[in-house]
Amino acid sequence: MTELASLDHESVSLRGLYRLAGAVLVQAIVDIRCGSGRKKAEALRWIEDASERQFSFSYCCKMVSRDPDHVRRQLARQQIPQWLISSPNVEAVTTH
């Protein structure tokens, strides 16, 4: 594979990861706002978890270039961050 082709492939893969991370964040917000008791509780635990492992809340925030603590504060104030709604890296997520 040529170097240019490799870069294009990595770029596509990274875009996919950004979209997935954004979609996971959006789904957690939906679950907090509209989910049943269990879904809401699991989403809240996920958001409050300080872990930085793959696809943790912190990891997903960092993938879309956001500070996890700032996003937590916004969520605590019941504000959906505008950047999350309008991000070009985040495609619309269908809810249940």
N, C-alpha and C positions, 0 to 999 in steps of 0.2 A: 504494500500500500504506500502511495506517495505521501510525503509530509503534508501537503495541502489537503489531500483526501482524508488523512488522519485528523487534521484540525477540524474539517467540516463535520466529520462523524462525531468528534468530541463535542463540538458546538451543539449539534442536534441532541446528543445525550444529555448535556448540561441543561438545555432548554427544557427537556422532558423532566429532569429532576426538579428544576425551579417550579414548573407547573404542578408537579406532584406535591411538592412541599406546600405550595400555595393552596392547593385543593384540600390537603389535610387540615391546614389552618382554617379554611372556610368551613369545612365539615364540622370541626370542633365548635366553631361559633354557632353554627346551625343547631348542633346538638345541645349547646348550652341554652339557647333561646327557645327551641321548639321541641327538644327531645323529651322522651319519657324520663322518669326518675333515674333509671339505671344509666341511660345514655348520657344524660346531663351530668350525673355524678362522675362517670368515667372521663368525660371531656374535661371537667373541672380538675380532676386528679392529674390528668395528662398535662394541662396547662400549668398547674402548680408545681409539677415535678421539676427539680433542678438539673436533671440528667442532661448530658449533651451527646448522648449516643445517637446513632442514625435514626432519623425521623422522630426524635423527641421534639417537644415544643421548641426548645432553644435552637435545635438544629434546623427545624423548619423556618423559624424566624430569620435565622442567619442566612439561610438559602435565598430568602427574598429580601436580604439586606435590611433587616429591621432588628432593633434591640428588643430582646425578649422581655426585659423588665418594663420597658415603655409600653409594649403591647399588652402586658398583664395589667398595667395601670389603666389603660384605655378600656380593657374589658371589664375591669372592676367598676369603672364608671359607666358601664353599659353603653360604650361607644364602639361601634364597629369602625375600625380604622379605614378612612377613605382610600388610603393607598392599597389596602387589601381588596377593596371592591373594584378599583380601576386599574390594577396592575396589569401591564401587557403580558406578563409572564404567567398570569393566573387565568385559566379558562373558567367559564361558568361551571358551577357544580350543581348538578341536579339533586334536589332533596328527595327524601323518601316519598 
